[in-house]
């Protein structure tokens, strides 16, 4: 186990380096290069030459990369072209809010998906199973923006139960204080993600219920409830752990569509506004953050999978 974790950590470091190289390359693939992107189309040749000299863009690319990576490791991602404030400051404001949204969505999705998936497995091929499967497919296949508009139209416009806009503020405490504004974006994303989780939990639980250890445990007198929650559930959660690893970047990027529709002040809305305003320093920084957390999510999922399922053995190939 320790050798496997060490190898995966080394691989993660290599992938992180590749992510940084690709992100650095994206900046230099901008139309006209970084200088033209920063200064605009009206910049003269002398303006571009001066900008390149001041910012070290006239140096060889390897030298530029080393300096850029060093600044990034120190949290220096430049200055926003639109807000004229440090990109790191904007990320520090938006990142905790995306973590709040992501944590609420993941917890609520699992609390719904685990019991419903187990219920479907226990009532397999019955009316309850078919009904819940149909409902999950509806939410799973429905576009997020369309579901968001339906939720706003129903709960905010017609029933007037909830505000149509997410809470605004510069701190997480402000978001929590205005908790009613969190319900619609959290509920919308929960319905989509829980539908995906339910399908995997159901299929995994069905597979485990037909295993020999289940029949042996029942023959020894183990209660069905103890067998279900102590053994079947643990094995059935293995594929869900992999899914959580894939969804881990969501904690950083949030959901661009959801945050833009509900005007939620997280990383997704920051990325969306930066793309509209061609704010390249912010776009590059958010891309780097999402890529980094995607690598960490995959690493954590592999480690957790090995812990949850001791039957898995990892060997050097």
Secondary structure, 3 states (H helix, E strand, C coil): CHHHHHHHHHHHHHHHHHHHHHHHHHHHCCCCHHHHHHHCCCCCHHHHHHHHHHCCCCCCHHHHHHHHHHHHHCCCCCECCCCCCEHHHHHHHHHHHHHHHHHHHHHHHHHHHHHHHHHHHHCCCCHHHHHHHHHHHHHHHCCHHHHHHHHHHHHHHHCCCCCCCCCCCCCHHHHHHCCHHHHHHHHHHHHHHHHHHHHHHHHHHHHHHCCHHHHHHHHCCCCHHHHHHHHHHHHHCHHHHHHHHHHCCHHHHCCHHHHHHCCCCCHHHHHHHHHHCCCHHHHHHHHHHHHHHHHHHHHHHHHHHHHHCCCCCCCCC
